Amino acid sequence: MSIRMVIKHPNRVLEKKCLAVTTFDKNLAVLLDDMHETMVESDGVGIAAPQVGVAVRAALVDFREGQEPIELINPELMLFEGAETDIEGCLSFPGIFGEVERYDHIKIKAQERDGSWYELEAEGYEARAIQHEMDHLDGILFTRKITKYVTQEELDEMIRQQEEEEEQV
């Protein structure tokens, strides 16, 4: 495994619709492993192949909470409902944060690295992260969906307040 360079905006690969993965081989496994290592090193929760310069429909999310990373190969949104607005950031836009509205509950169909299909339901933060990465595969950048930008200072203050509230519970 190796750490790859995270592609930053305005690189055009970030705005391209990615090609479907059709070959499930060692090269795909290496890409996914490298993406995971790159994401962890960059302190991210998710990463998509175009963010490491490869325009294929592969992404992953990892909340590092005792569960395995979720690999999303050729993902399709099958069900979506509800809406929630929350703050997002992106490895390809360092230092930029903003409020984005996304579906609160989703069901997707995607492939594993061996090509087998699976279905997954997610809600809340997990659903948000999956949708963010799926957008990358269609060349959709989160900055196109931001309704209000948030400064680093505002974000730090919100996190501090949230931690204080959790301590009081």
N, C-alpha and C positions, 0 to 999 in steps of 0.2 A: 504494500500500500504506500501511496505517497500523497503528499499534500500538493494540490494544484493551485494555481493562481485564480482568485475569484475575479471574474470579469466585472468591471464597474461600468455604470452608465456614463457616457452615451454609446458604448459599443453596440453596433447594429445587431449582433447575434442575439441580444436580449429582446429585440423586438420582432424576431422572426417566428413564424409558426413552425414548430419542430416536426421532424419526420417520425413516423411510427417506428418503433423498434420491431424488427422482423427476425433478427438473429439473436438467439439466446445462447451465448457462448462465453468463453473465458474473458474475451475483451469486454463484454457487458459487465461481468462480475468485477473485473478490475476497475472499470469506470465507477460502478456503484460503491465499491470499497474506498476508492480515492475520494469520491464525493463525500462519503461519510466522514472520513478523516479530515478533509478540508473544512467541512461544516463544524465539526467539533473544535478544531484548531481556531476557527473564526468565531467561536462562541455563538453559533447559530442554532436554530431549532429545525430549520429546513433548508434544502438546497435543491436546485434543479440543474439538469445537465447543461443548459445554455449558460449558467453562471460559472461553469468551468470551461466554456468555449465549445461545447458539443451540442449541436442542434438536433437532439433526439428526445423523444417523449419518455424521459426517465427523471424521476425526482425521489426525494425521500424526506421524511420528517422523523425526528428523534427527540422525545421529551426526557430521555435519560432518567426515567422513573421506574426502573426495574422491568421495563418492557422492551422488546426488540424494536429496532428502527422499522418504520413502515416504508417499504419500497413501493413506489408508484410507477409502474411501467405501463404505458399506454392507458392511463386512467380515463374513465368516463364517469361523469356525474349522472346518476340514475334517479336520485330523489333529492329534493331540497325544500326546506320550509323554514319559516321564521326568519327573523332578521336581528342582527345585533351589531352595534357600532363599537369598535374598540381601537386602540392604538396599535399600529404596526410599524415595523422597520424592515429593512432588507439588506442583506450582505452586499448587494450591488449598488446600494445607495447609503454608504456609511454616513452616520450623523443625521440622517433625515428620518423623521417620524411623523405620523399623521393618523387621524381618525379615518377608518375605512369601514363601510357597512358590508357585511357578508351574511350569507345564510347561517343560521344558528344550528341547524340539523341537516346533515347530508348522508347520502348513501352513495358509495362509489363502487365501480367494478374496475379492477386493475389486474395486471399480471405480476407474478413473482419473477425472480431472475431466471427460473427454469422454464418460464413460459406459461405455467399453469395460471388459471384465472381464480380470483377470489373476490368476495364482496366484503365491504366494511362500512359500518355506520359510525358516524362521529358527530359530536356536538360540542358547542362552546369553542374553547381555545384550540382543541384538536381539529375541529372542522375548519376553523379559520386558517390554521397553518396549512392544511391540505389544499384548501382553495387557493391560497396565496401561491403555493408551488405549482398547482395545476394551471393557474394563470400564466406563469412563466413559460409553460409549454406551448401556449398560444400566442406568445409575444406580448402579453398584456402586463404592463408594469403597474405596481401598486400606486405609483404617483398619479396615475390616471384616475384612480378611485378615491384619492384622499379628499375628504370634505373640509378638513381643517388641519393645518400643519401644527405640530407641537415641537417646542424647543427641547433641547436636552435638559435644561433646567426645569422646565415644566414636567417633563417625564420623571426626572429624579424626585421631584416633590410629590408627584402622584404615587410613586413607589413607596416613598417614606411614609406617606399617610396611610397607604394600604397596609404596610407592615405594622404600624401603630394600632390600626383597627384589629388586625389579627392577634396582636399581643393582648388586647383587652378582652378577647373572647375566651 
